[in-house]
C-alpha cells in the first residue's frame, strides 16, 4: 500500500502538485497553469481531472491520507484564500472545502511561507527544532514562524507577515498600498529596484546599464555580481543590510534557534548570506549574539509541494502525539 | 484550608511579595528593599525571613501550592536571572532553585513582562484569549507575548524583547549598548528624553523649561500635558507615534487579538492611548486594520505580584488540562 499526502502549491504562474509519502519521497509530480481560467470552478475542474488521472494510474494500491495546499493569502483557520492580489479569483474562496468535497479526504490550506516552514520541520533542516523561522524570498518576502513546535497562525490566521513590516516609513511604494515594507527592499523585486537606484546614484560602469527596467531581474543582478560588477555586488550588500537588520528585530520578538532562507533569491548563496549574517549580528541584542543560525533551506527539490504535503503529516503527527500522551498517562 | 500561590516581584527598588488565592485575592502583601545587600545570599535571607513570618501568622490553615517570581532578565527555562543590568547581583543567579530549596514547593521564574502577560490571562482582561500581547511601560519597555494560549519564550527563553527592536538605527543611545531601540523612545525615560528634545527644537513656553533634566520625569510631563502644555502634549503625541508604528509591525509578525498597555506610562490614559491607536491603525497592513484591540491592563492593584503568582496557577492549569484530556480520551 502506497500511503501518500497530496501536496498542492498554487503559485502566481503554475499550480504544481505531487504525491508525497511519509519519508518525503515524491512519487509523481505534475502541474497546470494557475491563471488560465477566470472562474475558480473551471480551474478546479482542470486540477481535479489532472490529479484524478494520476490516482487512476496508481490503482487500488494508493491510499491518500490527506491533501495540503499552499496558496498566497491562504488562511489556515478557515481553509480560504482571501483577497489574493496576484490571483484572478477575487474575494474569499473556500478552497479547502471545495477540494475536500471532491476527494473526500481531510484537506488543509495555509499560505506558501507557512507551508515552507512545515516542510522544513518535517523534511528539511529544522527537524527536531521547536523555535525557528523560514523567510521565503521570491517576488515578495514571506515568513513562516514556528513557536513551541507549532506554526504561529495568530488570532485571525494571518501571522508571519514579516515582509510587510514597515522598515522605512515613507519609503518605497508597496503592492499592499503602504510605503516602506521590508519586501520592497528584500525580495527579487526589491533587488531589481535597488540595482536601478544604485545605477542612478553612482557613476560606475555596469552591465546592468544596458538592461531596461522591465527586463531587469534578480537573476541578471546575481550573474553580474558573480562576474565582479560593482553595482550588482553593492545591490546584494544593501539587500543583506536591510534583511540583516530586520532579522535582528524579528529575533528580539521570537528568539528562534535558526532562520532559514528559502526561494530563488536565497540561491544567490554567499552574495546574500554574507551581508545578511554580518548585519544581523551587528544589530543583534547582546543576549542573542552569535546564537541564531542563518541557514539555507534543507529542502532541495519539490520544495513547495513537499511543504504543502507536510501540512497533512504535521496534523497527523499532532493526532498521534496526543494518542501517545493518552496511552502513557491513562 | 487557604490554598495560595506566593507571587514575588523583584523590582529595581523594592521586592514585593504576596499570598494570592486562585480567585486572585491577595491575602497579604509586604516588601523588602531589593538593593540593600550586595550579596544574593543576604538578600534571600531577609526575603525568606519576612515570608516565613507571614506563613507563621496563617498557621496550619495555609497551603502554599507554589511560588512565582517576576524578575528583570528572568529566564523561565533555567529559573535564572541573567546579567540584569539594574540589579547588584552580577552574572547568572539560579534564583528559582534557591527559593525552591528553602520553601520546598514548585518555583517558577520569568521576566516581569511575561509575568504581567500571564497575570492578564489568568486574572485580567485577557481571560479566554489565546493570542495577545502585553506591553509594560516603565523605566524601559517590556513585552510578554502569548501565542496559542502559551507564553512565547523562544529557544533560549528570552523572546519578547520588543523594547529592543531597532526602530531608529543610529538613533538614541540605549542601555543595551546599541542605538535606536524602541524603549529609548517609548518608556518613562523615553518620554523624558523626548520632552527635552522638543524643548530644544521649539520656542513655545513650557512649565517643563524650569525643571532640570535630572528632575524631569514622565509624571511631570503627564501633569503638564493635562494642564494644556503644548510641549508636553507633543511629547505624548510623538511617543504614541513611535509606539503605534512599532505595534503595527509587531501585529504583522504575531497577529494578536489584543494588545494591553501596562505600567506607569499607560496610566496617562488618552494622552498615550489616542496617538498610539491612531498611528497603529494608520500603519497597519490592510488585513489587520480595525481588528486588533488596544486596551489598558485589566489588573487593577497588586498587578506585579498577581502576575508572578499567576505563573504558578498557569502551570497547574496546564497539568489539569492535560489530565482532563487523558480522562476524556482514555
Interface residues (C-beta under 8 A of the other chain):
Chain A: X73 X82 X83 X130 X131 X132 X145 X147 X148 X150 X152 X153 X154 X155 X156 X157 X158 X159 X160 X161 X162 X164 X165 X166 X169 X176 X177 X178 X245 X248 X249 X250 X252 X253 X254 X255 X256 X257 X283 X285 X286 X287 X288 X291 X322 X323 X325 X326 X329 X330
Chain B: X73 X82 X83 X130 X131 X132 X145 X147 X148 X150 X152 X153 X154 X155 X156 X157 X158 X159 X160 X161 X162 X164 X165 X166 X169 X176 X177 X178 X245 X248 X249 X250 X252 X253 X254 X255 X256 X257 X283 X285 X286 X287 X288 X291 X322 X323 X325 X326 X329 X330
